[in-house]
C-alpha cells in the first residue's frame, strides 16, 4: 500500500472515485504475496500490481464495477502451472483478492 499512497492522495485531491484490490491469499505459486495492492480510479488509471501482469486487466474490470456499485467482493483468479505456461503467463497457482471502494 505504501507504494501507491502518493497516487491515492493525488486522485483523492482530484475528486476521483477509487477501488483498491489486495491480495489476501495465494494457493500454489503466485507472483505477489498477500498484502500486495493495486488501485484503479474511475477513469481506469492503475497503480500497483497484484499479479505482475497475469490478471491485471480482469482486476481493472472488476474494480470499475465496484466503483460504480459501491460494493465489495472477493475474487479469485487461478491457473494450473501447465495452463499458465500455455498462455504465456509466468506463474501458475491461484490468487484471492479483496476489492473494495476506497472510503476516506
Secondary structure as UniProt FT lines:
FT   HELIX           2..4
FT   HELIX           5..13
FT   TURN            14..15
FT   STRAND          18..27
FT   TURN            34..35
FT   STRAND          37..41
FT   TURN            42..43
FT   STRAND          46..48
FT   TURN            52..53
FT   HELIX           56..69
FT   STRAND          72..79
FT   HELIX           81..86
FT   TURN            87..88
FT   STRAND          93..101
//
